[in-house]
Amino acid sequence: MYSIVFLILTGCVGSKNLIEKDSFFSKENYIAKHHGEVIPVGYQYPKKDSFKVLSWNVEHFVDSFDDPYIDSNRENKPDSLMANKVAYLVASLKEIDADVVVLQEFESAKFLRSIANNRLQNMGYTYFADVPSHGWYMNVVVMSKFPLGIIYGYGNVTTPVLEYRNDEGAPETQNTLNTRMWSVEVYPNPDYNFLLTGVHLKAGRGERNIAMRKGQINFLKQQFKRFLKEDKNKNILVVGDFNSVQGSEEINLFLNEKVKREKFIDPLPETVMTHTSDDPKRRLDYMLMNTNMYKEYKENSANVPQLFKPKKMREISDHLPVTSTFIIK
């Protein structure tokens, strides 16, 4: 009997995390105890008590190099305004000076890294990530002054076209758009982290497009439920182009959630619009935070900066950027 109990007890012991045996990595350099992650040797966290996040759909931002696996002429042929777009984007990024930047309709994190290395050298952008599509050239990318951890890519996920039937009365699914959704751990300091989710949801009006977005959002909500089950205090921030107007079914899936910790908050005033950039009359772009992360939100910091005159803003993109600031606690 005693031997059986001993075997059961020893069988319940999990595998050891070898980092705990290393005196250097097990202390100040150990950022994600349960994941086995560390910050790079020599990295110094910025000495600040807050951080700013920027999200922006920058509309068809492509480099001049051909990806032979992407079948689109527009992928490797920037229009005549691209040089201006890059210059205006660089000026905007310098002006906003966000710590974490999420861009939609951007070709790749490699392209963003190149811009940062060549034109934003002293701003501290060190970490870059994306989950690129295999068949399309407009992705969602992130760059950060803070270390990034695990990135969760959803491109292989099939989501339902919810509560919709086609002309033949059959249900539909899709898995061609979900590379434009991902989640990544961000570490602003050794004692604080949050889960950042970048999105560029299905565009278009009409029943089918709404149903596609609802399927995408429903999947994300189930993901967040999993993260909160692992850590009930998880800070979650969802940013990007939702292609959904205020008060829509899609946005209300986030805002009207009855379970408190799964509920999201939109801090922008209802009167603030983001599209089109030269004459904004509707909101498609959001920065939604769960109730955990809202505790760190700096009151009234959510903003839609109009950095240039309308015509110049429209040259960069048809969308306006969204920013928010958070206090590190």
HELIX and SHEET records of a PDB file:
HELIX    1   1 TYR A    2  GLY A   11  1                                  10    
HELIX    2   2 LEU A   18  LYS A   21  5                                   4    
HELIX    3   3 ASN A   73  ASN A   76  5                                   4    
HELIX    4   4 MET A   82  ILE A   96  1                                  15    
HELIX    5   5 ALA A  109  ARG A  119  1                                  11    
HELIX    6   6 ASN A  178  ARG A  180  5                                   3    
HELIX    7   7 GLU A  207  GLU A  230  1                                  24    
HELIX    8   8 GLU A  249  LEU A  255  1                                   7    
HELIX    9   9 LYS A  260  GLU A  262  5                                   3    
HELIX   10  10 THR A  291  TYR A  294  1                                   4    
HELIX   11  11 PRO A  310  ILE A  316  1                                   7    
SHEET    1   A 5 TYR A 127  ASP A 130  0                                        
SHEET    2   A 5 ASN A 139  SER A 144 -1                                        
SHEET    3   A 5 VAL A 100  PHE A 106 -1                                        
SHEET    4   A 5 SER A  50  PHE A  61  1                                        
SHEET    5   A 5 VAL A 322  ILE A 327 -1                                        
SHEET    1   B 6 LEU A 148  GLY A 153  0                                        
SHEET    2   B 6 MET A 181  ASN A 189 -1                                        
SHEET    3   B 6 TYR A 192  HIS A 200 -1                                        
SHEET    4   B 6 ILE A 236  ASP A 241  1                                        
SHEET    5   B 6 ASP A 285  ASN A 290 -1                                        
SHEET    6   B 6 PHE A 264  ILE A 265 -1                                        
SHEET    1   C 2 THR A 159  PRO A 160  0                                        
SHEET    2   C 2 THR A 173  GLN A 174 -1                                        
END                                                                             
